[in-house]
């Protein structure tokens, strides 16, 4: 059996992306508390809040979450997004989808 220190929580196959949102207003204490409740969401790795610029940055595993789910987490916390400021490459849709077709 391997020693505990050799186990890894995240594997090398993850696709880590980061997205920064401009918020419509600074976060209240209640919104920060609600956002903290999502800190253990599976696939959400890091949340950074820039209070002076009313921005929030989230790092997530794109193999587990999509950008729309990250925005949904913010909405559940009552946080209004003004705009997306910055995304990692391919963050808008990291999983390309082709046209669906039925077999003949």
C-alpha positions as CSV (number, residue, x, y, z in Angstrom):
1,X,0.0,0.0,0.0
2,X,1.3,3.5,-0.9
3,X,2.0,6.0,1.9
4,X,-0.8,8.6,2.3
5,X,1.5,11.4,1.0
6,X,1.8,9.7,-2.4
7,X,-2.0,9.9,-3.2
8,X,-3.1,12.8,-5.3
9,X,-6.5,14.5,-5.1
10,X,-6.3,15.8,-8.6
11,X,-5.0,13.9,-11.6
12,X,-3.0,15.1,-14.5
13,X,-6.0,14.6,-16.9
14,X,-7.9,17.6,-15.5
15,X,-8.5,20.7,-17.6
16,X,-8.1,23.6,-15.2
17,X,-9.7,26.9,-16.4
18,X,-10.1,30.3,-14.8
19,X,-12.8,32.9,-15.3
20,X,-13.0,36.4,-14.0
21,X,-16.4,38.2,-13.6
22,X,-17.0,41.9,-13.1
23,X,-19.7,42.2,-10.5
24,X,-22.6,44.7,-10.7
25,X,-21.9,45.8,-7.1
26,X,-19.4,45.0,-4.3
27,X,-20.2,41.8,-2.4
28,X,-22.1,42.0,0.9
29,X,-21.1,39.9,3.9
30,X,-24.1,37.7,3.3
31,X,-23.1,37.1,-0.4
32,X,-19.5,36.3,0.7
33,X,-20.9,33.8,3.2
34,X,-23.0,32.1,0.5
35,X,-20.1,32.0,-1.9
36,X,-18.1,30.3,0.8
37,X,-20.7,27.5,1.0
38,X,-19.8,26.6,-2.6
39,X,-16.1,26.3,-1.8
40,X,-16.4,22.5,-1.7
41,X,-18.3,22.1,-5.0
42,X,-16.8,19.2,-6.8
43,X,-14.6,20.6,-9.6
44,X,-14.4,24.1,-8.2
45,X,-10.8,24.6,-7.1
46,X,-10.4,28.2,-6.1
47,X,-12.4,31.4,-5.5
48,X,-10.6,34.7,-5.4
49,X,-12.4,38.0,-4.6
50,X,-11.0,41.4,-5.5
51,X,-13.2,43.6,-3.4
52,X,-11.6,46.9,-4.5
53,X,-12.5,46.2,-8.2
54,X,-15.7,44.2,-7.5
55,X,-14.4,41.2,-9.3
56,X,-14.4,37.5,-8.6
57,X,-12.2,34.8,-10.2
58,X,-12.9,31.2,-10.1
59,X,-10.6,28.3,-11.0
60,X,-12.4,25.1,-12.0
61,X,-12.0,21.7,-13.5
62,X,-13.6,21.8,-17.0
63,X,-14.0,18.1,-17.1
64,X,-16.4,18.4,-14.1
65,X,-18.0,21.9,-14.5
66,X,-18.9,24.2,-17.3
67,X,-18.8,28.0,-17.4
68,X,-22.6,28.1,-17.2
69,X,-22.5,26.1,-13.9
70,X,-20.0,28.6,-12.4
71,X,-22.4,31.5,-13.3
72,X,-25.2,29.5,-11.8
73,X,-23.3,29.1,-8.5
74,X,-22.9,32.9,-8.4
75,X,-26.6,33.4,-9.1
76,X,-27.5,31.0,-6.2
77,X,-25.4,33.2,-3.9
78,X,-27.4,36.2,-5.1
79,X,-24.4,37.7,-6.9
80,X,-25.1,39.7,-10.1
81,X,-22.6,39.5,-12.9
82,X,-22.0,42.6,-15.0
83,X,-19.7,40.9,-17.6
84,X,-17.1,38.3,-18.1
85,X,-13.7,40.0,-18.0
86,X,-11.2,37.2,-18.7
87,X,-11.3,33.5,-19.4
88,X,-8.7,30.9,-19.9
89,X,-8.3,29.7,-23.5
90,X,-11.4,27.7,-24.5
91,X,-13.2,28.5,-21.3
92,X,-16.4,29.5,-23.1
93,X,-17.0,25.9,-24.2
94,X,-14.1,23.5,-23.4
95,X,-15.9,20.5,-24.8
96,X,-16.6,21.0,-28.5
97,X,-19.8,19.4,-29.7
98,X,-20.6,18.3,-33.2
99,X,-24.0,18.2,-34.8
100,X,-26.1,15.4,-33.6
101,X,-27.2,12.8,-36.2
102,X,-29.3,9.7,-36.0
103,X,-27.9,6.4,-37.3
104,X,-29.5,5.2,-40.6
